[in-house]
Amino acid sequence: MRLVDSWRRRTGPERFETYTRWTLYLLLGMVPLLAASVIGTTELDPDRTAAFTAYAGLVVVETGVAIVVIRHGVTAFRDSTSLPRGPVVLLVALTAAAVVAAMLGLPPATSMGWDGRGAAVLIALATCLFALTPVLTSPVLLPLALVVSLVATLANRPALDWPLVVPTAMVFGIVMLALTPSFRISVWMLGVVWEQERTRQLHARLAVAEERLRFSRDLHDVLGRALSAIALKSELGAELSRRGQGERAAEQMLEVRELANDSLREVRAVVAGYRQADLATELAGARSVLRSAGVRTRIIGEDTTLPPRVQSALAWVVREGATNVVRHSSADSCTIDLAVVEEAGERLAQLTVVNDGVSAPPSTGSGLVGLSERLADLGGTVTTEAPGGTFTLRARVPLGGDDAGGTMGAP
C-alpha cells in the first residue's frame, strides 16, 4: 500500500522518470544472464577455470557499477550537471578486467553464433557503453557501438576465418545499433518531459508575476488620487472648522467619507480583477480634485467619441495625471485636452495634461511606468516634457479599425 500511495503522490514527470530509470536498470541487470548463456554454450577448457570464473564474477560486479553510473548519468542529463568521475573510472577498469578475463578464459568462436570469446568481449564492452549513454551524444555513441562490434569480432581471430569476420561484425553491429540508441532515446525522452515540466512551471510563475504587477499597478492608480483627494479635503475641512464655518467643514468631511467608500469599492474591484476605468468619470473626478486643491482646471474635448478599450486606457492617464499635479507641483492651472489626431495616415486618440507650478522636472515614477505598460498593450505611448516651469503628460493610443466603437462614459 505504501508503494501504491507513493506512486499516486508523484507527478507525471516523476512517474515517467521512475519508469525510465527502472527500465534501464532492468535491461542492464540482464547482462549477467547473457554472460551465463555465453559461458553455457561455449566449450570451456578445464585448465582455464579460474579465468572464465573471474570473467563471470567481473561481469556481475561490472553490471552493478554500470547501474550506479547510469543512475548518476540520468540525473546529470536531467539537471545538466557533470557525471561523477569515480564510478566511471571504476566501470572502465572493471570492463578492461572483464575483457582480459574473457580473452584468457574463453576460447575463440570458429563460426558465427552467440558463443565464444567474441560474444563475451561484446557483453563486457556493451555494458560499459550502455551505462554511459546519458552523457554521450549520438554522433559519439554510434561510432563507438560499431567499434565495439569490430573489436568483439576480432577477438575471435585467428580461429574465426576471414570470410566469417564481416558477417559476424555485421551481426554484432546490428545488435549494438539496435540497443545503444534505445538507451539514448529513453534518456532523451526523459529530458524532454522534464523540459516541458520546467516550461509549464515557468509559465505559471510568469502568470503569477504578471498578476502581481497588475495588482500593484492598479492599486497604485486607484489609491493615488483617492488618498490625495482625501488629504486635500480633510485639510480643507480642518481649515473651515478653524474659521468657524462648521457647515461647510461638515460637507467636506462627508465628501471624504464618500471618497473613502468609493476607494474601498475600487480596491475590491482590483482584487477581483475586473475593474475597468471610465474616462468620463475620471475627467469629472480630476476636475473635482484639482479644483479642491485650488487649481484652475480646463477640460477640452470631453465629448470626443472613443472605443471602450481606448477610453479605459486614457482614464488611467487622467487619474495619474491629476494625482501628479496635486502631489508633485504647486500648480495654479491645469489643462486636460482630449482629441483625435492623425499622424502618418493613422488615427490616434491623444490626451494631453499640462500644468504649471513645476520647479524641477519630475522623475519617472512607478505611476508613469505603469501607464506606459498599460498603453503598450494597445500599441500606445506615454511621453513627458517639462519646458519653462510647466509639465506636459501626453498619451497616444491608436484607434485602429474600431474608432467609432464607443462613446464617453461607456463601460
N, C-alpha and C positions, 0 to 999 in steps of 0.2 A: 504493500500500500504506500509506503514511503517513497518508493521508486516512482510509482504512478503519480503521486502528488507532486514530486519534484519535477517530473516531466510536464505536468499541466501548468506549473508555475513558470516554466520557461517561455521566452518569446519565440516567435517564428525563426529568426536568425539563430538563436541559441539552440533550438531543436535541430535545425539543419546542420549546424556545426557539430553537434554531438553525433548525429547520424554519419556525417562525412568522416569525422575522426575515427569512429569505431569501425567503419567500413575499411579504412586504410589499415588500421591496426590488425583487423582480422585477416586481410589479404597478406600482410607481412607475416602474421602468425602461422600461415600455412607453409611458409618456406621450409621449416624442419621436416614437414611431411613430404615435400618434394625431394628434399635431400635423402630421406629414408627410402623413397621409391627408387632413386638413382642407385643407391647402395644395394638395395634389394635385387635390382635387375642386372647388376654387374657381377661378373665372375671375379671374386676377390682372391688375392694372393695371401695365404695364411701367414707368410713371413712379413706382411705389411699391415698386420692387425692394428698395431699402435698408431700408424699414420692415418688409416681411414677412420679409426675410432676418434682420433684427435680432430679429424675433419668434422665428424658428426657433432662433437661437442662444441667446436668453434662456431659451427653454423647456428646452433641453438643460442649461444651467447651473442653472436652477431645479430640474430633476429631481435633479441631483447634490446640491444643497444640501438638497432635500427628503429624500433618503435619509439624509443626515447627521442631519437633525432628527429623523426618525422613529427612527433608531438611538438617539439620546440620549433620545427620548421613551419608548421601550420600557424602557430602563434606569431612567428616572425613575419610571415606573409600577411596575415590579417592586420597586424599592428604596424607594419612597415618598420620593423626593428631588425637588428642583426641576430644571426644564429649563434648560440654559444659554441665556442671552438672545442671545448673539452670533449663532449660526446662525439663530435665529428672526427676528431683525431683518433679517438678510441675505436670508432667504427672503421675507419680506414685501416688501422693497424690490425684489427680482427679480420677484416676482409683479406688483407695481404697474407695473414697467417693461414686462413682457410684455403686460399688458393694454393699456397705452398703445400699444405697438408693434402689437398686433393691431388696435386701433381706427384707427391711421393706415395700416397696410399692407394690410389685407384689406377687401374690400367687404362690405357687409351682405347677408345672405341674404334673398331675396324670397319664399321658400317654406320649408315645413318640410323639414328634412334636416340631414345632418351635414356642413355646409359653411358657409363664410362667417364673418363676424366673430363672430357669437354663439357658434358652436362653439369658435372659437379662444379667446375670453374664458373660456368654461366650462372648457376644459382648464387654463388658467393658474390660475384660481381654485380649481378642484377639487384640483389638485396641492398647493397650499398647505394646503387644508383637510385632505386625507388625511394629510399629514405631521404635522399637529397633533392627530390623533385620540387618541393615547395620553394626552394631558393635558387633553382636553376631554371633559366628560361628555355623555351622550346628550341631556339637556334643552337643551344648548347646540349640539351638533352638528347635530341635525335641523333646527332653525330656520335655522341657518347654511346648511345644504345647500339649503333652499328659497330663501333669499336669493340664493345663488349662481346658482340656476336662473333666478330672476327677472331678475337683473342681466344674465346672459348673453342672455336672450331680448330684453330691452330694448336690448341693444347692436345689434340688427338694425334698430331703428327709425331713420328713418321708412320705410325700404324695405319692411319687413315690415308688412303691413296688420294693423289691429287684430283682425279676426276670426281671424287666424292666431297672434296673440300667446298666447292662452290655451292652445291645443293644443300650441304649441311649448314653452311654460313647463311644461306637464304632462309632455311627453316628457323634457325636461331634468330635471325634478323626479324622475321615476321612476328615471332613471339615477342621480342623486345619492342618492336614498333607498335605492337598492339597494346602491351601492358604499360609501357612508360608514359605515353600520352594520357592514358586513363587516370593515372595518379595525378598528373599535372592538371588535367581538366577538372578533376574533383576539387583540388585546392583552388583553382581559378574561379570555379563557380561559387565556392565559399566566400572568396574575396568580393565577388560581385554582389552577393546577398548582403554582406556587411557594408559595402559601399552604399547600397540602396538604403539600408537602415540608417547609416550616418547622414545621408541626404535627407531622409524623412525627419530625423531629429533636428537637422539644421533648419529645415523649413519651419518646423514647429517653433524653434527658438526665434527665428526671424519674425514669425507671426506674433509671438508674444512681445518682442521688442517693438514691432510696428504698432501694436495696440497700446503699449505703454507710451510711445511717442505721441500717438493720437490723443490719449487721455491727458498727458501733461500739456500738450498744446491747447486743447480745448479748455482745460481748467484755467490755464493762463489767460486765454482770451475772454473766458466767461467772467472770471473773478476780478480781472484787472480793472475794467471800467466800473464794475459794480462797487468794489471796495473804494475806488477813488471817489465815486459819487456819494457813497455813504459818508466818507470822511469829510467831503465838502459840505454836505447838507447838515451833518452833525455840528461842524464848526459854525455854519450859518445859524443854526438853531440856538447854539450857545450864545452867540453874539446878540441875536434878537432878544433872548431871555435877559441878558445883562442890560439891555436898553429898555426893558420893561414891556416889550412887545410880545407878551406871552401867547397871544392867539396865533400870531404868525410863526412863533417858535414851535408851537404845537403842530402847525401844519407841516413844517419841515421835518419834525420827528415822525409824523405819520408817513411822510414820503420815505424816510429812512426805513421804516418798518416795511413798507411796500417793496422797496428795493431789496431788502434782505429776503423777503418771501420770494420775490422773483429770482434772486440769485440761488436760493435753495432749490427751486424748481429746475433751474437751468443746470445746476450741478447734478441733480438726479437724472436729468436727461443725458448729460455727458456720460455718467456712469452706465446708463442703459445703452449708450452707443448709438442713439438715433437722433441726436439733436441736430437741427438744421437752422442756421441763422436766417433771418428775414431782413432784407435790405431796407424796406420802408420802416420797419420797427426800429432798426439800428440808426437810421437817419434821425428819426424823431427822438430817440434816446440820446444821440450825440448832441442834438440841439439843446435838449433839456440840461444835460450835464454841463456843457460848455457855458450856457447862459447862467447856470447856478454858480459857476466859477468866475463870473464877470467877464466872459469872453464874448465879444460881439460875433455872432455866428450868421453866416450866409450860406444857404444851400441852393445850388443851381442844378437843374435837370432832375428834380425829384420824380417827374412823370415819365422819365425815359423807360421804354419798354425793353425788358431783357429776359432771356431764358431763365428758368428757375435755378439751374446749376450755376449760372454766372452771378445771379443775384445773391445766392448763398455765399459764394466766394468773396464777392465785394462787400457783403455785410460784415464779414470778419475784418476786412480792411478798415471799414468805417469805425468799427468798435476799437481796434488797435490804435488807429489814428487819433481818435478823440481821447483815448486814455493817455497817449503820449503827450498830447497838448496840455492836458491837465497836470500830469505828473512831471514832465521834463521841460516845461517852459513857463515864462511869465507872460503869456500871450494876452494881447488886448483884442485881437481879431483873428478869426479863422474862417476860411472859405472852403467849402466842400463842393466840388464840381463833378457831376456825373454826365458823361456824354458818350456817344458812339462816334468813333473816328475811323478813318480809312487810311491804311498805310500799306504801300506796295501791293495794292489790289486786295487787301484783306481787311475785313471789318472787325474792329476791336471795341470792346467796352472799356472805357477809360474812367478811372476815378482818381481825382487829384485832391489832396488835402494840403492846404497852405496856411501856415500860421506864422505870426511874428513872435517877438519876445525870446529869440534864441540867442544866448550869449556865446555858446560854443557848439560846434557840430555834434549832435548826439551820436553815441556809439551804437553799433548794431547789436541789439539785444536779442533775447530768445523770442520776443514777440515778432520782430521783423523776420527772423529766421523761420518761425512757424508760418507766417504769411507767405513767404517765398515757397515753402513746401506745399502749402495748400494750392497756390496758384499754379505751381509747376505741374500738378496733376492734370490741369486743364490747358497746359501749354502757355500759361500766363507768366508775367514777370512783375517784380516789385522793384522800384528804384527810389532813391532818396537824393535830395540836393539841399544844400544849406548856404545859399548866396545872400550876403548882406543882411544878416540878422533874421532871416526868415528860414523856415524849414518846409520843404515840399516832399510829400509822400505821394508817389504816383504808381497806380496799379493798372495793368492792362491784361485783359483776358480775351482771346479770340472768340468771336461769336460762331464761327463755323457755318454750318448749314441750318442751324436752328435759331437764328437771330430773331425770330418772331414767335418764339416758343413760350412766352410768358409775359406777365405784367408785374408792375411793382406790387409787392405785398403777397405774391403768390407763394404758397407753402413749398 
